[in-house]
Amino acid sequence: MDIHRAQQILAADDKIEVELHGLPVWIDSVDSKLATAKVHSEENPADTRTVSVQELEEVR
């Protein structure tokens, strides 16, 4: 995923499904300078991590 799409998903009113290595995640924030996103697992909101937006995949 590119940085612009990650920002669009973060700002969207509707839920857009995103996966990190096949696991569903929610995007909490996007750092456009570092091209990273802070995400958490949908199953475990306490499981937060910062990853490259390129690792994220939109589920269509």
C-alpha positions in Angstrom: 0.0 0.0 0.0 1.2 3.5 -0.6 1.2 6.4 1.9 -1.7 8.2 0.3 -4.0 5.2 0.4 -3.1 4.6 4.0 -4.1 8.2 4.8 -7.4 7.8 2.8 -8.3 4.7 4.8 -7.5 6.4 8.1 -9.8 9.3 7.1 -12.6 7.2 5.7 -16.0 7.1 7.4 -16.5 3.5 6.4 -14.5 0.6 7.6 -12.0 -0.5 5.0 -10.4 -3.9 5.6 -6.6 -3.9 5.9 -4.2 -6.8 6.6 -0.7 -7.0 7.8 0.9 -10.3 6.7 -2.6 -11.8 6.4 -3.9 -10.7 9.8 -6.7 -8.0 10.0 -5.5 -4.7 11.5 -6.8 -1.2 12.1 -4.7 1.8 11.2 -4.4 4.2 14.1 -2.1 6.8 12.6 0.1 7.4 9.5 3.5 9.2 9.5 4.0 10.5 6.0 7.6 11.5 6.6 8.7 8.0 7.6 6.1 6.2 5.5 5.0 4.2 8.5 1.6 3.4 10.1 0.8 2.6 13.7 -1.7 -0.3 13.6 -3.4 -2.6 16.1 -4.7 -6.1 15.7 -8.5 -6.2 15.4 -8.6 -9.1 17.7 -6.3 -7.5 20.3 -6.4 -3.7 20.4 -3.6 -3.6 22.9 -1.3 -5.3 20.3 0.0 -2.1 18.6 3.0 -1.7 16.4 4.6 0.6 13.9 5.1 -0.8 10.4 6.0 0.3 6.9 2.8 1.2 5.0 4.2 -1.0 2.2 3.6 -4.0 4.5 -0.1 -3.2 4.6 -2.6 -4.7 2.1 -6.1 -3.5 1.5 -8.6 -6.4 1.3 -10.9 -6.0 -1.7 
